[in-house]
Amino acid sequence: MKRSNAVRFISCERKWGLMINPISDSADRLRMSRTGLIWTAMIVALLPLVFLEDGPIRTLLKDHRIHFLFKLMHILTWLGVGWVLAAIAAVLLGIGYLRGNFKLAKAAVLSLIALAVSGLAVQTIKHLIGRPRPRLADQGIVGWGSSLQSGHDSFPSGHALSSFAMAAVLSSFYPAGQWIWYSLAVLVAITRIYIDAHFASDVFVGAVLGVLIGIWASRLKLGYLKS
């Protein structure tokens, strides 16, 4: 009986791809390392510039704010809320299961993993760094430091981080549609700046961390799926 259950469990693992193993191919690792170094260098070079442009970008958007667009951005920003993205991933998982599309189911499972890690990471970083949000900066509160107070959680943007994490996972499974996934993530990132919920640097760093987490999650090996 125990042997039968074990065989059935392994069969399900192989069918659904739930056997998580690290990447073993050395060529892939080398290619990923080189790409990672290039992106890291670019990010390090751009980050100081983004921080310097926080003020000018915010001033520009406030001076040219359109009321209708401002209201629309408040609605669209919900696309980056963690539980909304998790619900979308859960729906994709259900569709993949019902239609026997194990590739979609796998993408959904890894998206959920990426979102869970993103949520944990962003909340930890937010409260360790404790950057005041723009509205507090207007009141002269600009000091950074570990804090659990409301409003001292601007850096990085959780919406941007989660959106880009899921976009990275979906892009790894459906590269033909990556411009769609990343366009939606960029849209969410823009809404956070436009509605003055975050500084541009908050969103930039959130996007970068999201992509890194998404790439990590998509590299988790879930075995070979059977259609």
Short mmCIF file of the C-alpha atoms (twelve columns), coordinates in Angstrom:
data_MODEL
# 
_entry.id   MODEL 
# 
loop_
_atom_site.group_PDB 
_atom_site.id 
_atom_site.type_symbol 
_atom_site.label_atom_id 
_atom_site.label_alt_id 
_atom_site.label_comp_id 
_atom_site.label_asym_id 
_atom_site.label_seq_id 
_atom_site.Cartn_x 
_atom_site.Cartn_y 
_atom_site.Cartn_z 
_atom_site.pdbx_PDB_model_num 
ATOM 1   C CA . MET A 1   0.000  0.000  0.000   1 
ATOM 2   C CA . LYS A 2   2.781  2.401  0.942   1 
ATOM 3   C CA . ARG A 3   4.676  1.508  -2.233  1 
ATOM 4   C CA . SER A 4   1.550  2.157  -4.306  1 
ATOM 5   C CA . ASN A 5   1.076  5.583  -2.730  1 
ATOM 6   C CA . ALA A 6   4.712  6.452  -3.318  1 
ATOM 7   C CA . VAL A 7   4.490  5.484  -6.987  1 
ATOM 8   C CA . ARG A 8   1.289  7.512  -7.365  1 
ATOM 9   C CA . PHE A 9   2.935  10.535 -5.692  1 
ATOM 10  C CA . ILE A 10  5.977  10.379 -7.959  1 
ATOM 11  C CA . SER A 11  3.714  10.029 -10.969 1 
ATOM 12  C CA . CYS A 12  1.842  13.188 -9.953  1 
ATOM 13  C CA . GLU A 13  5.118  15.013 -9.406  1 
ATOM 14  C CA . ARG A 14  6.281  14.164 -12.894 1 
ATOM 15  C CA . LYS A 15  2.955  15.004 -14.436 1 
ATOM 16  C CA . TRP A 16  2.624  18.369 -12.764 1 
ATOM 17  C CA . GLY A 17  6.313  19.139 -12.629 1 
ATOM 18  C CA . LEU A 18  6.602  19.523 -8.901  1 
ATOM 19  C CA . MET A 19  10.125 18.155 -8.590  1 
ATOM 20  C CA . ILE A 20  12.203 21.285 -7.944  1 
ATOM 21  C CA . ASN A 21  15.832 20.946 -8.918  1 
ATOM 22  C CA . PRO A 22  18.544 23.564 -9.550  1 
ATOM 23  C CA . ILE A 23  19.964 24.272 -13.005 1 
ATOM 24  C CA . SER A 24  22.763 21.868 -13.789 1 
ATOM 25  C CA . ASP A 25  23.815 22.879 -17.271 1 
ATOM 26  C CA . SER A 26  27.135 24.736 -17.005 1 
ATOM 27  C CA . ALA A 27  26.686 26.594 -20.289 1 
ATOM 28  C CA . ASP A 28  23.375 28.050 -19.096 1 
ATOM 29  C CA . ARG A 29  24.949 29.059 -15.818 1 
ATOM 30  C CA . LEU A 30  27.843 30.793 -17.570 1 
ATOM 31  C CA . ARG A 31  25.513 32.619 -19.929 1 
ATOM 32  C CA . MET A 32  23.302 33.715 -17.030 1 
ATOM 33  C CA . SER A 33  26.361 34.890 -15.075 1 
ATOM 34  C CA . ARG A 34  27.607 37.044 -17.932 1 
ATOM 35  C CA . THR A 35  24.182 38.505 -18.522 1 
ATOM 36  C CA . GLY A 36  23.802 39.132 -14.811 1 
ATOM 37  C CA . LEU A 37  27.116 40.989 -14.657 1 
ATOM 38  C CA . ILE A 38  26.139 43.220 -17.569 1 
ATOM 39  C CA . TRP A 39  22.775 44.076 -16.051 1 
ATOM 40  C CA . THR A 40  24.321 44.639 -12.626 1 
ATOM 41  C CA . ALA A 41  26.833 47.102 -14.100 1 
ATOM 42  C CA . MET A 42  24.049 48.984 -15.900 1 
ATOM 43  C CA . ILE A 43  21.913 49.152 -12.769 1 
ATOM 44  C CA . VAL A 44  24.784 50.393 -10.606 1 
ATOM 45  C CA . ALA A 45  25.512 53.093 -13.181 1 
ATOM 46  C CA . LEU A 46  21.888 54.232 -13.466 1 
ATOM 47  C CA . LEU A 47  20.852 54.122 -9.818  1 
ATOM 48  C CA . PRO A 48  22.595 57.352 -8.676  1 
ATOM 49  C CA . LEU A 49  21.106 59.171 -11.673 1 
ATOM 50  C CA . VAL A 50  17.609 57.971 -10.836 1 
ATOM 51  C CA . PHE A 51  17.934 59.170 -7.239  1 
ATOM 52  C CA . LEU A 52  19.137 62.579 -8.451  1 
ATOM 53  C CA . GLU A 53  16.124 62.855 -10.756 1 
ATOM 54  C CA . ASP A 54  13.528 62.033 -8.066  1 
ATOM 55  C CA . GLY A 55  12.766 65.692 -7.451  1 
ATOM 56  C CA . PRO A 56  12.654 66.911 -11.073 1 
ATOM 57  C CA . ILE A 57  10.504 63.957 -12.190 1 
ATOM 58  C CA . ARG A 58  8.030  64.507 -9.369  1 
ATOM 59  C CA . THR A 59  7.841  68.241 -10.039 1 
ATOM 60  C CA . LEU A 60  7.303  67.675 -13.758 1 
ATOM 61  C CA . LEU A 61  4.411  65.274 -13.186 1 
ATOM 62  C CA . LYS A 62  2.766  67.483 -10.571 1 
ATOM 63  C CA . ASP A 63  2.995  70.566 -12.775 1 
ATOM 64  C CA . HIS A 64  1.437  68.751 -15.753 1 
ATOM 65  C CA . ARG A 65  -1.065 66.577 -13.935 1 
ATOM 66  C CA . ILE A 66  -4.300 65.830 -15.806 1 
ATOM 67  C CA . HIS A 67  -7.287 65.227 -13.549 1 
ATOM 68  C CA . PHE A 68  -8.857 62.469 -15.651 1 
ATOM 69  C CA . LEU A 69  -5.520 60.687 -16.081 1 
ATOM 70  C CA . PHE A 70  -4.837 61.004 -12.369 1 
ATOM 71  C CA . LYS A 71  -8.140 59.262 -11.584 1 
ATOM 72  C CA . LEU A 72  -7.448 56.582 -14.191 1 
ATOM 73  C CA . MET A 73  -4.007 55.901 -12.756 1 
ATOM 74  C CA . HIS A 74  -5.570 55.348 -9.337  1 
ATOM 75  C CA . ILE A 75  -7.634 52.547 -10.872 1 
ATOM 76  C CA . LEU A 76  -4.874 50.993 -12.981 1 
ATOM 77  C CA . THR A 77  -2.472 50.885 -10.044 1 
ATOM 78  C CA . TRP A 78  -4.599 48.068 -8.585  1 
ATOM 79  C CA . LEU A 79  -3.069 45.791 -11.225 1 
ATOM 80  C CA . GLY A 80  0.075  45.780 -9.116  1 
ATOM 81  C CA . VAL A 81  -1.481 44.880 -5.782  1 
ATOM 82  C CA . GLY A 82  -0.046 41.615 -4.492  1 
ATOM 83  C CA . TRP A 83  -3.325 39.807 -3.816  1 
ATOM 84  C CA . VAL A 84  -4.723 40.881 -7.192  1 
ATOM 85  C CA . LEU A 85  -1.712 39.408 -8.985  1 
ATOM 86  C CA . ALA A 86  -1.957 36.272 -6.837  1 
ATOM 87  C CA . ALA A 87  -5.624 35.943 -7.776  1 
ATOM 88  C CA . ILE A 88  -4.728 36.257 -11.470 1 
ATOM 89  C CA . ALA A 89  -2.057 33.575 -11.043 1 
ATOM 90  C CA . ALA A 90  -4.568 31.341 -9.248  1 
ATOM 91  C CA . VAL A 91  -7.032 31.744 -12.128 1 
ATOM 92  C CA . LEU A 92  -4.290 30.822 -14.604 1 
ATOM 93  C CA . LEU A 93  -3.489 27.772 -12.498 1 
ATOM 94  C CA . GLY A 94  -7.131 26.735 -12.567 1 
ATOM 95  C CA . ILE A 95  -7.353 27.205 -16.333 1 
ATOM 96  C CA . GLY A 96  -4.153 25.240 -16.832 1 
ATOM 97  C CA . TYR A 97  -5.447 22.415 -14.660 1 
ATOM 98  C CA . LEU A 98  -8.877 22.230 -16.288 1 
ATOM 99  C CA . ARG A 99  -7.509 22.333 -19.815 1 
ATOM 100 C CA . GLY A 100 -4.581 20.033 -19.138 1 
ATOM 101 C CA . ASN A 101 -2.181 22.844 -20.052 1 
ATOM 102 C CA . PHE A 102 0.647  21.999 -17.677 1 
ATOM 103 C CA . LYS A 103 2.913  24.689 -19.103 1 
ATOM 104 C CA . LEU A 104 0.404  27.336 -18.022 1 
ATOM 105 C CA . ALA A 105 -0.085 25.620 -14.669 1 
ATOM 106 C CA . LYS A 106 3.666  25.578 -14.122 1 
ATOM 107 C CA . ALA A 107 3.965  29.264 -15.004 1 
ATOM 108 C CA . ALA A 108 1.161  30.029 -12.556 1 
ATOM 109 C CA . VAL A 109 2.756  28.045 -9.728  1 
ATOM 110 C CA . LEU A 110 6.101  29.779 -10.225 1 
ATOM 111 C CA . SER A 111 4.338  33.139 -10.416 1 
ATOM 112 C CA . LEU A 112 2.783  32.448 -7.020  1 
ATOM 113 C CA . ILE A 113 6.199  31.520 -5.637  1 
ATOM 114 C CA . ALA A 114 7.696  34.720 -7.078  1 
ATOM 115 C CA . LEU A 115 4.886  36.817 -5.599  1 
ATOM 116 C CA . ALA A 116 5.270  35.223 -2.176  1 
ATOM 117 C CA . VAL A 117 9.019  35.865 -2.131  1 
ATOM 118 C CA . SER A 118 8.453  39.386 -3.475  1 
ATOM 119 C CA . GLY A 119 5.988  40.183 -0.719  1 
ATOM 120 C CA . LEU A 120 8.324  38.962 1.999   1 
ATOM 121 C CA . ALA A 121 11.342 40.735 0.514   1 
ATOM 122 C CA . VAL A 122 9.662  44.077 -0.098  1 
ATOM 123 C CA . GLN A 123 8.095  44.325 3.357   1 
ATOM 124 C CA . THR A 124 11.416 43.496 4.987   1 
ATOM 125 C CA . ILE A 125 13.366 46.034 2.942   1 
ATOM 126 C CA . LYS A 126 10.685 48.737 3.256   1 
ATOM 127 C CA . HIS A 127 10.718 48.756 7.034   1 
ATOM 128 C CA . LEU A 128 14.468 48.272 7.395   1 
ATOM 129 C CA . ILE A 129 15.176 51.301 5.201   1 
ATOM 130 C CA . GLY A 130 12.157 53.345 6.256   1 
ATOM 131 C CA . ARG A 131 12.152 55.938 3.491   1 
ATOM 132 C CA . PRO A 132 9.309  58.500 3.912   1 
ATOM 133 C CA . ARG A 133 6.757  58.596 1.119   1 
ATOM 134 C CA . PRO A 134 6.438  61.736 -1.035  1 
ATOM 135 C CA . ARG A 135 3.552  63.129 1.025   1 
ATOM 136 C CA . LEU A 136 5.726  63.039 4.135   1 
ATOM 137 C CA . ALA A 137 8.626  64.601 2.280   1 
ATOM 138 C CA . ASP A 138 6.347  67.576 1.583   1 
ATOM 139 C CA . GLN A 139 5.994  67.959 5.347   1 
ATOM 140 C CA . GLY A 140 9.761  68.077 5.769   1 
ATOM 141 C CA . ILE A 141 10.083 64.463 6.926   1 
ATOM 142 C CA . VAL A 142 12.992 63.193 4.856   1 
ATOM 143 C CA . GLY A 143 15.101 61.072 7.204   1 
ATOM 144 C CA . TRP A 144 15.615 57.396 6.409   1 
ATOM 145 C CA . GLY A 145 15.823 54.705 9.064   1 
ATOM 146 C CA . SER A 146 14.218 51.496 10.280  1 
ATOM 147 C CA . SER A 147 10.601 52.192 11.101  1 
ATOM 148 C CA . LEU A 148 7.182  50.575 11.318  1 
ATOM 149 C CA . GLN A 149 5.361  53.897 11.158  1 
ATOM 150 C CA . SER A 150 2.806  54.490 8.433   1 
ATOM 151 C CA . GLY A 151 4.263  56.325 5.463   1 
ATOM 152 C CA . HIS A 152 7.853  55.316 6.190   1 
ATOM 153 C CA . ASP A 153 7.722  52.490 3.649   1 
ATOM 154 C CA . SER A 154 8.346  54.128 0.293   1 
ATOM 155 C CA . PHE A 155 11.474 52.243 -0.798  1 
ATOM 156 C CA . PRO A 156 11.136 50.097 -2.828  1 
ATOM 157 C CA . SER A 157 7.757  50.028 -4.559  1 
ATOM 158 C CA . GLY A 158 5.927  46.794 -3.777  1 
ATOM 159 C CA . HIS A 159 3.571  47.229 -6.726  1 
ATOM 160 C CA . ALA A 160 6.480  47.541 -9.151  1 
ATOM 161 C CA . LEU A 161 8.388  44.678 -7.563  1 
ATOM 162 C CA . SER A 162 5.459  42.245 -7.704  1 
ATOM 163 C CA . SER A 163 4.424  43.275 -11.219 1 
ATOM 164 C CA . PHE A 164 7.891  42.832 -12.668 1 
ATOM 165 C CA . ALA A 165 8.415  39.553 -10.808 1 
ATOM 166 C CA . MET A 166 5.315  38.049 -12.396 1 
ATOM 167 C CA . ALA A 167 6.168  39.582 -15.775 1 
ATOM 168 C CA . ALA A 168 9.599  37.935 -15.660 1 
ATOM 169 C CA . VAL A 169 8.097  34.529 -14.893 1 
ATOM 170 C CA . LEU A 170 5.474  34.750 -17.633 1 
ATOM 171 C CA . SER A 171 8.080  35.985 -20.105 1 
ATOM 172 C CA . SER A 172 10.240 32.939 -19.440 1 
ATOM 173 C CA . PHE A 173 7.345  30.645 -20.400 1 
ATOM 174 C CA . TYR A 174 5.754  32.787 -23.102 1 
ATOM 175 C CA . PRO A 175 8.579  34.919 -24.565 1 
ATOM 176 C CA . ALA A 176 6.466  35.897 -27.575 1 
ATOM 177 C CA . GLY A 177 4.238  37.860 -25.221 1 
ATOM 178 C CA . GLN A 178 6.947  39.379 -23.053 1 
ATOM 179 C CA . TRP A 179 6.287  42.858 -24.446 1 
ATOM 180 C CA . ILE A 180 2.736  42.516 -23.085 1 
ATOM 181 C CA . TRP A 181 3.787  41.330 -19.609 1 
ATOM 182 C CA . TYR A 182 6.496  43.950 -19.238 1 
ATOM 183 C CA . SER A 183 4.318  46.711 -20.716 1 
ATOM 184 C CA . LEU A 184 1.712  46.000 -18.054 1 
ATOM 185 C CA . ALA A 185 4.418  46.028 -15.378 1 
ATOM 186 C CA . VAL A 186 5.762  49.343 -16.690 1 
ATOM 187 C CA . LEU A 187 2.223  50.742 -16.669 1 
ATOM 188 C CA . VAL A 188 1.842  49.787 -13.005 1 
ATOM 189 C CA . ALA A 189 5.221  51.364 -12.228 1 
ATOM 190 C CA . ILE A 190 4.200  54.602 -13.948 1 
ATOM 191 C CA . THR A 191 0.949  54.765 -11.979 1 
ATOM 192 C CA . ARG A 192 2.886  54.651 -8.704  1 
ATOM 193 C CA . ILE A 193 4.899  57.707 -9.700  1 
ATOM 194 C CA . TYR A 194 2.004  59.550 -11.325 1 
ATOM 195 C CA . ILE A 195 -0.313 59.305 -8.308  1 
ATOM 196 C CA . ASP A 196 2.603  60.424 -6.119  1 
ATOM 197 C CA . ALA A 197 2.692  57.229 -4.068  1 
ATOM 198 C CA . HIS A 198 6.398  56.715 -4.743  1 
ATOM 199 C CA . PHE A 199 9.523  58.412 -5.946  1 
ATOM 200 C CA . ALA A 200 10.913 57.317 -9.305  1 
ATOM 201 C CA . SER A 201 13.868 55.610 -7.588  1 
ATOM 202 C CA . ASP A 202 11.481 53.530 -5.447  1 
ATOM 203 C CA . VAL A 203 9.850  52.216 -8.595  1 
ATOM 204 C CA . PHE A 204 13.146 51.685 -10.432 1 
ATOM 205 C CA . VAL A 205 14.661 49.599 -7.644  1 
ATOM 206 C CA . GLY A 206 11.393 47.719 -7.163  1 
ATOM 207 C CA . ALA A 207 11.335 46.833 -10.855 1 
ATOM 208 C CA . VAL A 208 14.934 45.616 -10.787 1 
ATOM 209 C CA . LEU A 209 14.398 43.471 -7.698  1 
ATOM 210 C CA . GLY A 210 11.191 42.131 -9.196  1 
ATOM 211 C CA . VAL A 211 12.911 41.025 -12.370 1 
ATOM 212 C CA . LEU A 212 15.675 39.333 -10.373 1 
ATOM 213 C CA . ILE A 213 13.162 37.465 -8.206  1 
ATOM 214 C CA . GLY A 214 11.101 36.541 -11.263 1 
ATOM 215 C CA . ILE A 215 14.138 35.196 -13.089 1 
ATOM 216 C CA . TRP A 216 15.127 33.212 -10.011 1 
ATOM 217 C CA . ALA A 217 11.646 31.736 -9.684  1 
ATOM 218 C CA . SER A 218 11.399 30.874 -13.381 1 
ATOM 219 C CA . ARG A 219 14.705 28.993 -13.136 1 
ATOM 220 C CA . LEU A 220 13.299 26.611 -10.554 1 
ATOM 221 C CA . LYS A 221 13.097 23.258 -12.277 1 
ATOM 222 C CA . LEU A 222 9.702  21.653 -11.866 1 
ATOM 223 C CA . GLY A 223 10.526 18.502 -13.786 1 
ATOM 224 C CA . TYR A 224 9.184  17.581 -17.215 1 
ATOM 225 C CA . LEU A 225 5.532  18.232 -17.806 1 
ATOM 226 C CA . LYS A 226 3.366  15.775 -19.662 1 
ATOM 227 C CA . SER A 227 0.458  17.007 -21.696 1 
# 
